[in-house]
């Protein structure tokens, strides 16, 4: 059985890759592409998981 936290993280990883690809179509700036990929795929689900833990 997959936990809710894993489902959220997986969804944000997929969303991060889609957003990263979208930024590749818009800009060639690698820093912006990297920031979108890491921000959406790693940082956002971590913040959500921590918030859900804190709220219990």
C-alpha positions as CSV (number, residue, x, y, z in Angstrom):
1,X,0.0,0.0,0.0
2,X,1.3,3.4,-0.9
3,X,1.2,6.2,1.7
4,X,-0.4,9.5,1.0
5,X,3.0,11.2,1.4
6,X,4.4,9.1,-1.4
7,X,1.5,9.8,-3.7
8,X,1.9,13.6,-3.1
9,X,5.6,13.4,-3.8
10,X,5.2,11.3,-6.9
11,X,2.6,13.7,-8.3
12,X,4.8,16.7,-7.7
13,X,7.8,14.9,-9.3
14,X,5.7,14.4,-12.4
15,X,4.4,17.9,-12.3
16,X,8.0,19.2,-11.8
17,X,9.2,17.4,-14.9
18,X,6.3,18.7,-16.9
19,X,6.9,22.3,-15.7
20,X,10.7,21.8,-16.4
21,X,9.9,20.8,-19.9
22,X,7.6,23.8,-20.3
23,X,10.4,26.1,-19.2
24,X,12.7,24.5,-21.7
25,X,10.2,25.6,-24.4
26,X,10.0,29.1,-23.1
27,X,13.6,29.9,-22.0
28,X,17.1,28.6,-22.5
29,X,18.3,29.8,-19.1
30,X,19.4,26.7,-17.3
31,X,19.2,28.3,-13.9
32,X,15.5,29.0,-14.3
33,X,14.9,25.5,-15.6
34,X,16.7,24.0,-12.7
35,X,14.9,26.2,-10.2
36,X,11.5,25.2,-11.6
37,X,12.4,21.5,-11.5
38,X,13.8,21.5,-8.0
39,X,11.2,24.0,-6.7
40,X,8.2,22.0,-8.0
41,X,9.6,18.5,-7.8
42,X,11.4,18.6,-4.5
43,X,10.8,21.7,-2.4
44,X,7.0,21.9,-2.8
45,X,6.2,18.3,-1.8
46,X,8.6,18.6,1.2
47,X,6.9,21.7,2.4
48,X,3.5,20.0,2.0
49,X,4.7,16.9,3.9
50,X,6.1,19.0,6.7
51,X,2.9,21.0,7.0
52,X,0.8,17.9,7.1
53,X,3.0,16.4,9.8
54,X,2.8,19.5,11.9
55,X,-1.0,19.8,11.5
56,X,-1.3,16.2,12.4
